[in-house]
Amino acid sequence: MLLSASAQVKFRTIVPGHTIAPGESFQVQYILENANEISGFLPPQFQGFRIVSGPHVYSDGKSSFYRNLVFTLVATKQGRFKIYGATCLVNGKLIKSNDAFVKIGPVEEAGDSPYFLRLGEDPFKKISENLFLKLILNKQNCFIGEPLVATFKLYSRLQSRSNVVKNPGFYGFSVYDMINVNDQVESEEKLNGHWFQVHTVRRVQLYPLQAGSFTIDAMEVANEVEFSRSVVNKRTEQEVTENMYGNNGTKQAKDANSELYKMNIKTDPVIVHVKPLPAKSPADTFAGAVGNFSINAFIEKDSILKNEENSLTVVVKGSGNFQRVNAPAINWPQEFETFDVLVTDTLNKAWVPLTGQRSFKYVFVGDKPGWHTIPAISFSFFNLKSKTYKTVSTKPLTIFISSKSKTENKTIVSESRPKRSGNRFAWWLSATAALAMMLGIFLWLRNKRNAIQKLKEQDKTNEGSSSLRPIEEILRPAHLTLEGEDKIFFRELHQAIWNYLNIRLQLSGSQMNKELLSTILMSKNINRDLVEELIEIIRQSETGIYTSAHMNLNKQEFFQKTGKILEAIENSLV
C-alpha cells in the first residue's frame, strides 16, 4: 500500500502549464525535498509520448535532501494526457508524487515562433525581448545579521547557450549558496502572455555584516543564440553553464539555414539598506549573533587522573547567522590548562535562515586533585521576532581529578610485575626519563599559560577600538576553517580581507571592489607588486567561493601568505 508523503517530505510532479504542439519536446520533473534516505525510484509509463532522454538526476551538491529527476518527452498527437506520478522509497516508506496533465494542441503559427527570424527583423531586439536575467530579492531593508535571499533567474524563449561570466561580489555580506547553475533547477513562468523556460542560475542567503547601504552588483551572462530564416517551429532549448574564467564549452553543430548571434546580458544593481541593531545589549557575551539559539555543554569524562587529557564540548543550536556564532568564553578553573578550540558545523543551507548547530570542542588538562567546577557558560544573541537581546546558559559542570597522575599509574603497573635481577639500572633510567619528561611538560604548560595571559591583556588594551584590531584577530575566523570545506575557508578568508580593508581604508558597500581597491592602494604609495599579490589573493578566493573549480593549492600556505601580505600593507600604511 502506498503511503502519502509526510508534511516534511515533499514529492512533486511538474509539467508545462501551456499548450504543447505535436512533435514538440518538453520536460517532466519529479522533485523530492527534505528526504534523508532515497532509493527505489520508479517512473510511470509515459503512454502517448516518446522518451527523448532521462531520467537525469540533479541535486544541490551538498546533501541528500534534494533531488530533481528530469525526463524529456515528445508529444506524438493532440489531446489532454495524464502524466502519472512516480513512486520512491523515502526514509523507509513508499511515497508517490501527484498526477499532472499536459495539453497537446495545434501547431503555432510559424510567424509566432521566437526561433524564426523574419527578413529585416532586428535579432538583438528579439533577443532582449525573449532572453533576460532577473535578480529577485525577498527584501531590501533588514537588520544587521538578518538573512535575505537573492535569486538570479534566466528567462528564455530562444534556442541558446548561456555562460555565467561574472558573479556578483556580495561585498558587505556573508554568503551561503543554496542553488547554483550546476543544480539544473528549471521551471516555466508566464510573462506578458508568453511562456518562458526559467533557469534558477543561483540562489544565495545573504547576511549583512554592518549597517549602511550596500549594492548587489550585476551578474553577467554571455549568450549564443540561434535563429532560423526558414519557417519552422522549434522547441526552446536553453543550456546554462558557468564559464567565469574563459573555459570554452563544447560547441554543438547548428541547424542548416540557422544564424548565430552573441549578446551579453546582466542584472541591474540593487541597493540593500541595512539597519543597525538596537542599543547594545548589556550582556557581555553578545558578539553579533542574530536569530534564535540554545546552548548545551558536556564533558567527555567526569573523573580523570591528574594531568590526563579531557575535553569539553559546547553546542550552540538553532537558526540564524552562524558565521557570527563565536566560541563562548569559559571561566576555567585556574588549575586547568586549555588548548586551541576545534569548531565543527552541521548546517542545513536549504533553510532560511541557516538551521543546525555549531560545536566547539575544548581540550584541557588539570594538575590539582579534587573536585572542580566549570561555571555556567553563556551565549547572547539578538532575536529578530521579539527585537530583543537574549542570553542562554548551560548548567555548571563538575569534574573530579584523582590524586594519582597518569604517569604514576603506569609506574604502579610496571612495578607490580616480577622484577628480574640486573634490571634495576634500566628501571632507574626509565624513571629518570619520565621525571625529565614531566618537568618539560610542566615548563611548556607554564610558558603557554603566560603567553595566553599576555594575549588576554593585549585584547583588553585593544578593546573598544576596532582600528587597533591586529590582523591575526581579523583572520581568526578563516584560521578556524582551515580543516573544513574549501568553500567555507575561502569565504571566511575573503570576508576577513575586506573586513581589514574596511577598518583600515573605510571601504564599504559598492566601494568594495578590486579595481577601486587597486587604485586606492597605489595612491597611498603601496608597492605595485604587493597590490597585485593582494588582488590575486582576492581573485583566487572568489574562484574558491563561486565556482566548482579544483583549487590546486595548500590552504595553510595560502592563509599564511595572506597574513604576510596584509602585514606588509599595514607596515606601509603606518
N, C-alpha and C positions, 0 to 999 in steps of 0.2 A: 504494500500500500504506500502511495506517495504521501509524504508529509509536507505541508506547506512551510515556506521559509519562516524563520523566526523574525521578530521585529528588528533584530540587529543585522541579520544576514539578508542581503538583497540580491535577487537573481532576476534580471530583466531581459526581455526581448525587444530590440529596437529595429524598426524598419522605416524606410522613407515614408513621409506623410503626404507626398504629392503623387500624381498620376505618372506611371511609367509606361513608355512606349514598348511594344513588342520588339524584341531584338536588343533592347537596352539593358545594360548591366546595372546592378545595384547591390548594396551590401545589407546583410543581416548580421546584427551584433547581439551576442549574448554576454551581458555584463554581470559579473559576480563581484560583490563587495562585502567586506568585513568577514571574510572566511579564513579560518586558520589552516584547516586541512582539506585539500581538494583532490578528488580522484573520481574515476569512473564517468567522465563526461560523455554523454550520449546525445548526438544531434538527432533531429527528426528526419523523416523522409521529405524532401522538398519536391512534392508532386506538382507537375506542371512547369517545372523550372529546370534549367541546366546549370550544374555547378561549374563555375569557371575556376575557382580556387578556394582553398580553405580546408579545415579551419586554420587561420593564423592566430596565434596566441600572443597577446601583449600583456605586460604587467607594468607596475610603477618602477620596477628595477630595484626596489629597496626592501620589499616584504612580500608575503604571500597573501596579503589582504585583498588584492585587487587583480582581477583577470578580465580581459576583454577578448572574446573569441569571435573571429570575424569570418563569414563566408561571403564570397562574391557570386551572385547568381545572375542568370539571364532569363528574362521572361520570353516565353515562346508563343503565347496567344493572349487575347484580350479577356478581361473578366475581373472578378473580385476573388482573390485567393487568400486562404488562411495559411499563415506561417506558424506552424505549431511550435510550442515551447520545447526547450531542451531539458534533459534531466542530468543531475550531477549528485555525487555523494559528497556532502559537505559536513565536516565535523561529525562524521559517523551517521548522518541522516541523509536520506534521499530526498532531494527537493526538485521542483520543476518551475521553470520560468513561465511567464504569461504567454498566451497565444496572441498573435497580431495579424493584421490584414493589410494587403497591398492591392492597389487598383492598377490594372493594366489597361490603358486606354488607347485611343487613336494616336497615330504618329503626329507630332507637332508640325506646324507649317515650317518649311525649310528656312524661310527668312527669319524666323524667331529663334533659330538655333544660335547660341553665342559662339559656336565653333565656326560658323560661316561668316566670312568677311566679304561684304559687298564691294563692288567696284567704287572706288572713291571714298570708302569709309575709313576713318582715322583709326588705325589699330591701337594706338596708345590711349586714345579716349575710350575705346571699347574695353581695354584692359583696366583702366581706372574705374570704370563703372561696374565691372564684373569680377574684379580681384582687388581686395583691400584688406588691411590689417587693422585690428582694433585692440586697444588696451581698455579693459574693464576693471574698475576698482570698486570694491564694495563700500568704500568710504574715503573721503578726502580730508576729514577732520578727525583727529584722535588724540589721545594722551600719549605721553612717553611710555613705551612698553606695551601699548595696546595693539593687538595684531590687526593688520589689514591684508586683504587678499587681492593680488594683481593677476589678472588672466589675460594672456595675449592670444587672440583668435585670428586665424586667417580664413577669410570668406572667399569662395571661388565658385564661378560657373564656367570656368575655362579648362582647356587641356593644357596643363602647365607643370613645370618642375620648379620648386622653390627651395632656396637655401638661406638659412639664417646666417647672415654675415656680420651682424652686430647685436650683441645682447646688451641691455641697459645695465648700468653700473650699480644702481640702488645705493648711492652714497648716502650715509646717514642712517642706514637701516641694517639690522641683522637679517639674513635671508635664509629661508628654508624652502627647498624645492619640493613641490607636490606632484607636478606633472611636467615632463619635458617632451621634446619633439620625438624622441625615440619610443615613447609610450603609445604613439599612434592612436590618440583619442580623437574620434571623429563623431560628427552628428550632422543634422540638417536643420536649417532655420529658414523661415520665410521672411524676406525683406522686400518692401516695395513691390509686392505681388510676384516675386521670383523666389524659387528655392535655391539656396546656396549650400554647397558642401562646406562644412566648417571643421577646421582642424584646430584643436587646442594645442598651440605651439609650446606654451609654457604657462604654468600656474605656480605662484610662489606665495608664501607667507612672509610678510614684512613686519619687523618690529622696530619702531623708531627708537633711536638711542638718545636723542636730545630734542629740546624744544626748538621750534623755528619752522620756516617754510623750506621744503625740500622738493626738488624736481626729479621725477622719474623720467629719465631721458628716453630717447627713441630706441625701439627695436627696429632693425632694418633687415629686409628680406630681398634677395636678388631672385628674379623670376625669369624663366624662359618659357614663353607662351607660344603655342602652336595654333595657327588658324588655317582654314582651307578656303580656297577660292571656288571649290566645287560645291554644289548644292547637296550637302549631306547632313545627317543628324547623328551626332556622336555624343556618347555619354561623357560627362565631365569626369576627368581623372586628374587628381591633384596629388603630386608627390612632394612631400616636405621633408627636408633633411637639415642637419646642422652642419654648416660649412664655414665656420668662423675664420679658419686660418688658411684658406686657399686650396684645400684639397678638392680637386675636381672629381665629381662622381662620374659613374659610367653613363655616357650619353646613349640614349635609345634612338634607333633609326626613326626618322619622321615619315609620315604618310606621303604618298605621291600627291602632288599638287598642293602641298602644305607650305606654309611660310612660318618662320620662327622670328619672334621679336623678344628683345631683352629689356627689362624695366625693373628698377628698384622701387620698393615701396617701404614706408616706415610709419610707425605710430606717431601721434602728436605727443609732445611732452605734457606731463600732467603734474600739477603742483599739489603737494600734500601739506596741510597745516597741522603741526604737532603742538599740542598744548602742554605746558608744564604740569607736573603733579601738584596737588595742593600743598600747603605749608608742610615742611618736612616733618616726618614722624619723630616723636621723642624717643622711639626705640633705637637703641644703639646698633642693632643688628641689621637695620634696613640698608640694602645695598643696590636697590633698583629693581628687584623682582616685582612683576606685576601679574596678577592672576589670582588663583585660589590654590593654596598648598597646605599640606600637612607634613609633619616631621616625625620620624621614628629613629631609634638608635638601639643597637645591641652589641654585646661584647662576645668575641669568639669563645673565650674561656673565662668562667667566673673565678677560677682558682688557678694560680700559676706558681712556679718556682721563682726564686729571686733571679733576676737577670734573664728570665725566659721571655721570648718574644710573644706578644699578644696583639690583637687587632680590635679596633672599634669601628663599626660601620654606621654611618648616618645616612638615612634615606629621606630625601625630600620628594614628595609625591604630589601630583595634581596637574594643573593646566595653566599655561602662561608662557612668559618669555624666559625659557630655561637658560638662555645664554647669560642671564644676569643672576642665576641661582649659584652663588659662590659658596665655597666651603665654609660652613658655620664656624664661628670662633668657639673654642672649647677651653674652659678654665681647668687645665690639667693640674693634678696634684704636683707639688714641687719635686717629689721623688721620681716622677716619670720623665723619661726621655722619649721624644716623638720624632718621627721621620716624615719624609715627603708623603703627601696625601695622593691616593690613586682615585681618579674620577671615572665613573662608568655611567653611560646614558642608555636608557631604554625608552625610546620615544616613538610615538605614532604620529608621523608627519602628515598623515591624511586628515587629521583632525585640526580644527581651528578653534581656539588656539592649540598649540602643541600640547599633547597629553602623554603622561608617562611618569618617569621618575629619574632622578639623578642621584647616584650613590657615591659617597665619599668614604674611602677606607683609610683609616689612620693606623699605622703600625707603631707600637710603643713597647718599652721595657721599664721595669721598676726594680730598684735595688734595696728598698726598705720593707722588711717583713711587717705583716699586719693587714688590717682592713683599710681600704682606700675608697673614697667616693669621688666619682666624676659628677659634678653638679649638672642640673638640667641644662640642656642645650637648646638655645632659642633661635628662631628664624622669623624674620619680619618681611611682609610684602604689602603691596597696595592692592586692595580688592576693587576691581572696576565696577562691580554691581552695586556695592554699598558706598563706593567713593570714599573709603576709609582705609587707614593703615591697620594691619592686624599682626599679632605676634603669636606664634605657636611654639610649644616647647615639648621636649621629651621628659621622661621621668629620670631622676638621678640614678646612676648605675654604680654598683658596689663590686669591688674586686678584692680578693684575698691573695696576699703574696706570702708564700711559705718562707720560713727561716732558712730552709735548705736551698742552696743555689743549684742551678742546672749543672754546673761543673762539679760541685761536691757530690751530687747524686751519682754522677758517672764514676767518681773516685770510689764511692762506697761499693758500688757493684764490682769494680775491679778488685777491691781488697777482699771481698767475700770469696774470691776464688782461691784454691790451694796455692800457696807460694812455693816456689822451687828455689833451691839453693843456687846462688850465683846470679839471681835476678834483682838483688837489692839495688845495685848500682843503676841498672836500667830503669827501675822504678823511680829512683831519686832524680834521674834526668827528666823523666816524664813529668813528675810533679813540679820540677823547676820550670819546665817549658810552659806548663799550664798556668803557673803563677805569673810568669812573664806575659803570657797572652792576656790574662785577666787585667794586669796592670796597663797594658797597651790599650785595651778596650776602654778602661776607666778614663785614661788620659784623653782618648779620642772623643768620648762622650762629653767630658768636661769642656773640651775645646769647642765642640759643636754647640753646647748649651750657651757658652759665652758668645759665639757668633750669632746665634738666634737672638740673644738678648740685645746685641748691638743693632741688629736689623729692626727689632721692635722699637728701640729708642729712635732710630732714624725715621721709622714710619710716623712716630708721634711728632717728631720735629717737622716732618713734611705735611702733617695732617692739616687739611683745610686749604691747602694751596695746590690746585691741580697743575699749575705751571711748573711745580718743583717735583712732580712725579718722575722717578727715574725710569729710564727706558726699559730696564729689566721688569719693572712692575707692569708697565703698559703691555709688554709682550707675554706676561704670565699666562693669560687665557690660552694663547696659542701654544705655549710650552706644555700646558696640561693636556693638550690634544695630540701630542706627537705620536703617541702609541695608538691613536684611534683612526677613524676613517679619514682618507685623504681629503675628501671634500670639506669635512668639518675643520681639519687643520688649516687648509688654505683659506677657508672663510674667516676663521679667527685671526690668522696672521694678516690677511688683507685688512680686516677691520682694525686691528691693532696699529697697523701702519698709518691708516687715515686718522685714528684717534690721536696719535702722536702729532701728526701734521696739523690737526685741528687745534691742539693745545699750543703748539709752537708757532704756527703761522696764522691761526684764527681762520682756517678754511672751513667752510660748511656749505651744505646744500649743493647747488649746481656748480659752485667753485671747486668742488672736489673731483677734478678730472685730471688726467695725466698731462694733457697739453698745457693747461694753465699752471699746474704744479711745476713743470719743467721751466716755464718762463719765470715764475716767481723765484725759484731756487737760483737760476742763473743770474737774476737781477741782484741777488744777495751775495754774488761772487763765490758761490759754491762751485767746486771743481766740476768741469763738464763730465768727466768720466764717472765721477761719483753720482751725479744726477742721472746719467744714462743707466748706471747699475741699479739705482732705486726704481726707475721707470720699468726696467726689465723685471725686477722682483715683483712689482705690482702686476705687470702683464702676465707673468707666469702664474701668479696666484689666481688671477681671473680665469686663466686657462683651466686650472685645477678645480675652480668652483663651477664654471658654467659649461664645461664640456665633459665628455666621457673619454677624452684622450688620456692615454697612459703617460704619466709623468715619470720619466726615467731620471729621477734624482733622489738623493739622500735627504730626507726631511730634516734630520738633525743638522746636517751641514748647511742646508738651505736656511734653517732657522738661525743658526749662528752667524751666517753671512749677513742676514737681515739686521741682526743686532749690531754687527760691526759697522754696517753702512749708516744706520741711524745714529750710532755713537759718533762717527766721523762727521756727519752733518751737524749734529749737536755741537761738537767742538768748533766747527767752522762758523756757527751762528753766534757763539758766545762773544 
